[in-house]
Amino acid sequence: MQVLIIGKNSYIGNNIDLWLTKHGHQVTQLDVLTEIWKSFDYSKYNAIVHVAGIVHQPNCKDWELYKRVNTDMPIEIATMAKEQGVSQYVYFSTMGVFGLGKKLKPNIIDMNTPLKADGMYGRSKLMAEEGLMVLNDENFSVACVRPPSVYGKGCKGGYITGFTSIAKKMPVIPIAYENVKQSFIYIDNLTELVRLLMEKKLSGIFCPQDEKAVNANELLYAIAKGIGKKYRSSRTLGFCVKMLNFIPLVKKAYGGIEYAESLSTIKDVDYVVVPFEEGIKRTVIL
């Protein structure tokens, strides 16, 4: 299969490239920092994977920029690709379309959770989903992927890195908020999902995650195990943490958002090729 990745040299894009190439597909990456995409020949490709986008930029208040990059461009590319005979379009959206922040209580997204994207990033991604799904038909399959926190060796982003630092430095980990969980997806599981979506020519909305969502203590235990450090924990310290729940850092560390298992399960599609603890080990091991 000839595959085009929209968005050159991103972490996710590069890993999709490697994964698909390993499975016998021919992959090309397209840089969309210029307007070359407007005159590009898409007809030679069977499938397109769109990973390009502008993500959360705290200092950027330019809605038109978010809309142009995250909404208008993917819809225009998909429209041209469909007209030129491409049969599959995989668009990377975000968990942020639900508009939920982390909470210090169970915070589960399921089939009945409404879409309430309120930030510019989430809104622009949701608008793209809506415009792309209109193009979906029996000859042009559109799949929108809403991944949770992505992790893996070399992945930029402070979540796992921050927890690894905590696991290394703290002699005892406070046990708190064990019923609050966060969804993650290891990069190999995400790239396997993309492969299966393309090969099975699946369409629709997909909310993948590892085989389970985990609480902060399970995450710290997996990290400690991965770096070869003995895990020590304390419920007494956990009680102290709960007393400080008004501090933003507590919510950042112990809060969560998770996908219901029923939402992440895809019939006849087993994309979890690396279990959570093994994924964490591969990510944090030196």
Secondary structure as the mmCIF struct_conf table of DSSP 4:
data_model
#
loop_
_struct_conf.conf_type_id
_struct_conf.id
_struct_conf.beg_label_comp_id
_struct_conf.beg_label_asym_id
_struct_conf.beg_label_seq_id
_struct_conf.end_label_comp_id
_struct_conf.end_label_asym_id
_struct_conf.end_label_seq_id
STRN STRN1 GLN A 2 ILE A 6
BEND BEND1 GLY A 7 GLY A 7
TURN_TY1_P TURN_TY1_P1 LYS A 8 ASN A 9
HELX_RH_AL_P HELX_RH_AL_P1 TYR A 11 LYS A 22
TURN_TY1_P TURN_TY1_P2 HIS A 23 GLY A 24
STRN STRN2 GLN A 26 LEU A 30
BEND BEND2 LEU A 33 THR A 34
HELX_RH_3T_P HELX_RH_3T_P1 GLU A 35 LYS A 38
BEND BEND3 SER A 39 SER A 39
TURN_TY1_P TURN_TY1_P3 SER A 43 LYS A 44
BEND BEND4 ASN A 46 ASN A 46
STRN STRN3 ALA A 47 HIS A 50
TURN_TY1_P TURN_TY1_P4 PRO A 58 ASN A 59
HELX_RH_AL_P HELX_RH_AL_P2 TRP A 63 TYR A 66
HELX_RH_PI_P HELX_RH_PI_P1 LYS A 67 ASP A 72
HELX_RH_AL_P HELX_RH_AL_P3 MET A 73 GLU A 83
TURN_TY1_P TURN_TY1_P5 GLN A 84 GLY A 85
STRN STRN4 GLN A 88 PHE A 92
HELX_RH_3T_P HELX_RH_3T_P2 MET A 95 PHE A 98
HELX_LH_PP_P HELX_LH_PP_P1 LEU A 100 LYS A 102
STRN STRN5 LYS A 103 LYS A 103
BEND BEND5 LEU A 104 LYS A 105
STRN STRN6 ILE A 108 ILE A 109
TURN_TY1_P TURN_TY1_P6 MET A 111 ASN A 112
HELX_LH_PP_P HELX_LH_PP_P2 THR A 113 LEU A 115
BEND BEND6 GLY A 119 GLY A 119
HELX_RH_AL_P HELX_RH_AL_P4 MET A 120 MET A 133
TURN_TY1_P TURN_TY1_P7 VAL A 134 LEU A 135
STRN STRN7 ASP A 137 ASP A 137
TURN_TY1_P TURN_TY1_P8 GLU A 138 ASN A 139
STRN STRN8 PHE A 140 PHE A 140
STRN STRN9 SER A 141 VAL A 145
STRN STRN10 SER A 149 TYR A 151
TURN_TY1_P TURN_TY1_P9 LYS A 153 GLY A 154
BEND BEND7 GLY A 157 GLY A 157
HELX_RH_AL_P HELX_RH_AL_P5 GLY A 158 LYS A 169
BEND BEND8 PRO A 171 VAL A 172
STRN STRN11 ILE A 173 PRO A 174
HELX_LH_PP_P HELX_LH_PP_P3 ILE A 175 ILE A 175
TURN_TY1_P TURN_TY1_P10 GLU A 178 ASN A 179
STRN STRN12 GLN A 182 GLN A 182
STRN STRN13 PHE A 184 TYR A 186
HELX_RH_AL_P HELX_RH_AL_P6 ILE A 187 GLU A 199
TURN_TY1_P TURN_TY1_P11 LYS A 200 LYS A 201
STRN STRN14 GLY A 204 PHE A 206
BEND BEND9 GLU A 211 LYS A 212
STRN STRN15 VAL A 214 VAL A 214
HELX_RH_AL_P HELX_RH_AL_P7 ALA A 216 ILE A 227
TURN_TY1_P TURN_TY1_P12 GLY A 228 GLY A 228
STRN STRN16 SER A 233 SER A 234
HELX_RH_AL_P HELX_RH_AL_P8 ARG A 235 MET A 243
TURN_TY1_P TURN_TY1_P13 LEU A 244 PHE A 246
BEND BEND10 ILE A 247 ILE A 247
HELX_RH_AL_P HELX_RH_AL_P9 PRO A 248 TYR A 254
STRN STRN17 GLY A 256 GLY A 256
STRN STRN18 GLU A 258 TYR A 259
HELX_RH_AL_P HELX_RH_AL_P10 GLU A 261 SER A 264
STRN STRN19 ILE A 266 ILE A 266
TURN_TY1_P TURN_TY1_P14 LYS A 267 ASP A 268
STRN STRN20 VAL A 269 VAL A 269
BEND BEND11 VAL A 274 VAL A 274
HELX_RH_AL_P HELX_RH_AL_P11 PHE A 276 VAL A 284
#
